[in-house]
Amino acid sequence: MWLYRGSPVQRKAMLCLFGSMLTRDSEGQYWLKTPMESGIIQVEDAPFVAVELDFRGGCGRHQTLCLRTNMDELICVGPKHPIICEWDRPSDEAASIPYVHMRDGEGDLPIRARISRPVHFELAALAVPGQVEGRPCLGVWSQDCFFPLSRQS
């Protein structure tokens, strides 16, 4: 939810416009930069949420997984938009939250969308066994890239 002076911003068109002007600096601070001015935006976790999963052509390695964000932006998971997940946690720790890289910020830190729980469950249903750096895991394929989601039990 986006707030302005404590009140929710209701207009979807305004939210989409603000979202398109959001950037992130090398210290991790989010900025809303318009042609006239710029200001710091406080973000609790991630400024966007992936709310819907769509499949595009093929299956397995050749499928393309596309995520729609809460700002109606379509992101196709692949080399330019990877799923980021701390998948290699011990099994007694809480599950890791997955994100998708939306775009680069101005520094090394990207602008990400948090993958919603329903979409995460859909990805888990598509997960297949794989290996990353010799460690077994479960993950998904998109655009011929493997994205680990969790340790394999």
N, C-alpha and C positions, 0 to 999 in steps of 0.2 A: 504494500500500500504506500502510495506517495502522499506525503503531507506537506502543506504549506501553512506555516504559523499555527500548527496543531490541528488544522482541518484537512480532511481528505480532499485530494484533487479528484473531482468526479468526471470531468470531460475526457473521454478516451483520446480524442484528437490532440488535446493539450498534452496528455501524458506521452503519447507517441512522439510528439514534437520535442518535448523535453528529453525523452530517452535518446533521440537521435543526436542530441547535442551534448550528451554526457561523455566525459573523458575521465581518465585516471592518471595521476602523476606518478613519478618514480618513488614517492614515499607511500603510495597507496591511497592517497586522498582523492575523492571523486569531485569533479568540477562540472558545473553546468556552464558551458561557454556559448553565448549568443554573439551575433555580430556587434551588439552594443555594449555588453557587459559580461562579467563572469563572476561566479560565486561558488563557494564550497558547499557540497551536498553531503549530508550525513547519511551513511548507508550502514545498516546493522549487519547484514550478511552479504547479500548480492543485490544489485539494483533491479534485476530481472528474474523471472521464473519461467522455466520451460513447462508448459501446461498441456501439451498435446504431442503425441508421437505419430508420425506418418511414415509409410514405407514407400520407397520409389524404386521400382525395377529390380529384377534379380532376386537372389536369395543367397544366404551365407556370405562368403567373402565379397560377392558382387552386389549385395543389396546396398541401398543408401537409406540411412535413417535420418529423417528430418524432424526437427523439433520446432514447434510454434511457441513463441514466448507470449507472456501476458501483454505485450505491446504489439502483437500480431506480426512479429518479425519471424521469418522462416529461416532457420539455421540448419544446413545439411551437415551432419557429423562426418568428419574426415580430417585430412591433414591440416586444413586451415581452421577447422572448428572441432578440436578434439574434446572428448569427454575426459574430465579430470576427476580422479577419485583416489583417495588414499586406500587402495584396495588391500594392501598387504599388512593389515592389522591382526594382532592375535585374536583368536576366535572369542575370547572372553571380554574383549572391548566392544563398545558400541559400534554399530555399523557406520561406515563412512558415508558422508553426504556427497553425491555426485554433482558436478557442475559441467557446463559446456562453455568453451571459449567462444565468446561472441565476436570480439574484435580486440585489437591491440589498444592499449592505452598509450599515453605519451612517454611513459617509462617502460620498465621491464614487466610491470604488472598488468595483466589483461583485464578486460571487462568481461565478466562472466554472468551466466544465468544459472541459478540453482535449479536443478531438476526436481520437479515436484514428486511427491510420494507416489501418486498414481502412475506417472510416467516411469519412475524408477521401477515399480512393479512390472510394468510392461517390458522394460529392458531386461529385468531379471528373468522373465518368462522366455525371452529370446536368447538368453545367455548359453554359451557353449564352452566346453573345456578348452583351455589354451595354456600357453606358458609365456611368461615375461621374465627375461633374465634367468631362465632355468627354473623358475618357481611356478608351480601349477596354480591356475586361477580360472575363474569363470568370467567371461566377457562377451562383448558383442562385436560383430563386424560391421563396418560401414565404409564404403568407397575403398575396399581392399586394405583397410587398416583395422587392427584388432585393438579394442579398448577394454582393459581389465576393469571389472566391477567389484570382485570379491575373491577372497582365498577359496580354493577348492577344498571342500571338506573330505 
